[in-house]
Amino acid sequence: MKTHTDSTSPLHRTKRFWRKSRSTHFFCYILFGLLSSGCGVLREKKTPQADPAIVQATQKPMSPDAASSVFSEMGENWLYGPGLGQTALNVGAMVVFPPYAIYVLGNSVLSMSGYEPLYVTDLLPEGERDEVNLMYDEVTTAPGRVSAALAGKEFRSKEVASERMKAIVAEGAAAPEREKPRGG
């Protein structure tokens, strides 16, 4: 009877794989356990009340010019707001600590599935959580502040970006529809 002791056997490769990446697998098991446990860690996402003007605007087709201005505004909100810093921080963290990508991907899946994302700061007491979140906001808004200053634009906080987007969408909805060319 032949035993598989050479280094190419499937059993040997599996053992070698598990030995090399124990910390990553441990992290995956912990994350999977948290996500699949019924201990109340997962919370349904609270849907905010939608602005009636936005709802009405999204129910009509948008002209190409209006769609272009919406996409332009979204890009500027990202570049001159906290989006640039949040993206840079997430990418940097994934490069330094690759298992962080699992956390980001897991939060994306949770968010798309209708659940609140999980944050490490949720484990902290209320006062300390607010301090850490304030520090996080200061760090992530710095690149947007710099890019806005270099471009001669104003920095766009989340509130300012939301108001600007509402105005753009409402303007696009109020614009008269172009006559469609009749094909014959």
Stockholm file with secondary structure:
# STOCKHOLM 1.0

chainA/1-184         MKTHTDSTSPLHRTKRFWRKSRSTHFFCYILFGLLSSGCGVLREKKTPQADPAIVQATQKPMSPDAASSVFSEMGENWLYGPGLGQTALNVGAMVVFPPYAIYVLGNSVLSMSGYEPLYVTDLLPEGERDEVNLMYDEVTTAPGRVSAALAGKEFRSKEVASERMKAIVAEGAAAPEREKPRGG
#=GR chainA/1-184 SS CCCCCSTTSHHHHHHHHHHHTHHHHHHHHHHHHHHHCCSSCCCBCCCCCCCHHHHHHHTSCCCHHHHHHHHHHHHHHHHTSHHHHHHHHHHHHHHHSTTHHHHHHHHHHHHHTTBCCCCGGGGSCHHHHHHHHHHHHHHHHHHHHHHHHHHTCCCCCHHHHHHHHHHHHHHHHHSCCCCCCCCC
#=GC SS_cons         CCCCCSTTSHHHHHHHHHHHTHHHHHHHHHHHHHHHCCSSCCCBCCCCCCCHHHHHHHTSCCCHHHHHHHHHHHHHHHHTSHHHHHHHHHHHHHHHSTTHHHHHHHHHHHHHTTBCCCCGGGGSCHHHHHHHHHHHHHHHHHHHHHHHHHHTCCCCCHHHHHHHHHHHHHHHHHSCCCCCCCCC
//
